[in-house]
């Protein structure tokens, strides 16, 4: 075993973070190391702020303890510019490349196919615009992009930008009442002449329904069209599906810090920088990489993947309780999404005669942090395009997304509190309507 203090030689591989921060040991990446155990008083309990139970993990999972440990250590070790040749820069570069190898192994790609971005949204925008731009010149006319109607807003906004700026035709294929993409329609759209790119999420971020990625990938392969798979909702929850040409993800969804996204471009996939670039991140992502945050994201991803078999079983059971109890205890309510082929931690339901924003506010006052409206836009009062595409009720909806260490007791408290809160909001609406008519 070779140990040292201070700056490692440039040829060393760093296990980071290790059980002893001061010792840098040659060997495999940190993904082989167990993370710190939760303190006894934290184990099995939902993350709380004061008396609030946090049920919005699909927006941002609380920072995993392994990610926190890596972040704090890397603030001292990985702060320098990894593009520089001095010893601090070499140290930061070693840490950055170790994180790249770790994450690449977790998502199933080569390290040189993976770049770190500042967010999942930036990763999607670079993937969409770069792939379309690289293939546009060979299209001999305005190109075409195919995507499902329930994609994240980052995909839809990039497609709209292309339509307005370049004349690219965009086809949004339909989904069924569970939110699953119609494979036949998707394949027909991909086979359309001059199709430059197809986009399909691995699972829906609002209702949790898994998408038919394998079938979509087969259709894309037959048509010679690259497929972008957005795994932001499922990374760290389910294995990354095969068949993608480009992949995007967001660290804050799996318990990493905000400000880190993933862009992976398979070898052989045509891609061109859509914006001014520099020499960083394989010339795909300009700007200074946040090495400490990237290390924390890598540590969190390996830890949550290691814990997934146990935690997801518990989460799936708790979400199953919500799916069965809400229609039974709340009149005029409906639960959305596939009851079986779904993400383990997400459930969305709608209540008639209730404004979603008012319901979220009342739940927040009662100590439960949930979300409503379109889950991927800044203004949560905007109706959900996902539910609209499913033909479902778009108002009065609540998304509950459980964090990894949620307790059964907190879910029981939520289910007990929900019916009277819905009744209270409905009474307020009826009173206001009566006053308006008088």
Phi, psi and omega in degrees: 000130179254121180237154175204163173248152177087226188269124178286156174296155185297338182274356187281151168258132188255127169273118190212130353279145178260178179296334175236115187298328184286345184255124176256120191243135175292145180151194183288168181299170185294351181298342179276352185264139175288148177275172181291145179285152175293145174299149184306322183286347180261336186299132175075013181241148178290145174302136182228152169236107190068239179254018185268130172269125185270114180238044180228043183293337178291337173277313178201114174286136176306146184303127181292143179306323177295322176294321178297315179299315180295319182297312182296319179292320184289339176299331177271336190248336188238030186276342187282170178285115182291351178274353183270157185267350179289170189296325177294321177293319178296321179296315178297322180294319177299317180294319179298315182290328175295317177298322179297315179297320181295310182293320179301319178295324181289324184262352175084050176217174176279148179303324181283356174270349189253133173233149177263134179246181180272353179187166173295324179297315178297321179299315179297313182299316179296320180296310183294306185292321181292320180291317180295316181297322181293330184260353187295319186297331181273356185282340181055055180133177179303134181276186184222140177235136179244138178206159175283157182287351184249020178295160175301152182301333179297322176291313182295321179292321177295320178295318179296320178300316179296320180298319182283323186271327187239355182078012178299129176283140183236128174247121175257111185278154187280167176232164178274186185290348177266352181094013181267136181297142176283110186296318181297315180293321179296316180296322178294321179293320180295325183283355180297148182299141178063028175287124185263331186199146171239145183230130177211127177288155177286326178204151183282138185281346181257317184248352174085357183296132177285143182259154182281069185295319182300315179293320178295320179296322178296318179295320179293319179298317180295324182272353182071034183245131178291148181243123172268123176248120176270109182256020183303321183285334189249344182300130184086349179252321182222159175300146178291129182290160176271172171095359183276153172258324176227148183221143178226147180204168182226127185294327184293344178281341181249008179102012171271176179284155172295155178095012177227125173233169179239133170234118177242133179235114181299144173303135181094350177273127181287129181207141181225143180301120182276347182230168173305137187228174173229196186274003185277155174049053178058031181061024179259326187230111180284158174103170185282122180287142178275087187299314178302317180293323178296317176299318179296321179297318179295316180296318180294320182294315179296322181292315184288329174294324178292326183271354194300319185301321181278311187293322183290329175297316179294316180296319181298322179292320180291319176296323176300322176298315179298317181298326181273326186280323185299310178296333181282325187255343180246110179300150177054049176232156180218140178261137185257162173090170181288129181288342184241304182277082189211167170293150186284344193243359187246136170215135178235136177223157179237146178237126176295153174064027181223137172275129184300320180296318179296322180293318178297320180296316180293322176295322177297319178296329179276355176103021181233119180266110179229180179233167181208173179072201178285116191286356185239019175235157184292324181270100184290353177280350178287131180302151183286121176289336178293308180296324178297317179295331179280351185075025183257169177297125186264348179247162181070025182261150178228131173254124175252121177231115191274135176284170190297326185250032178295150179257153175297327181296320181292325176292320177298318179297321178297314181295329177285324183280333188298309184303311179295330178291317177299317178299320180296315180295321179294320177298320179296319179294316180296319179296316180295320180293320178296319180294324181291331182274343184278000000 
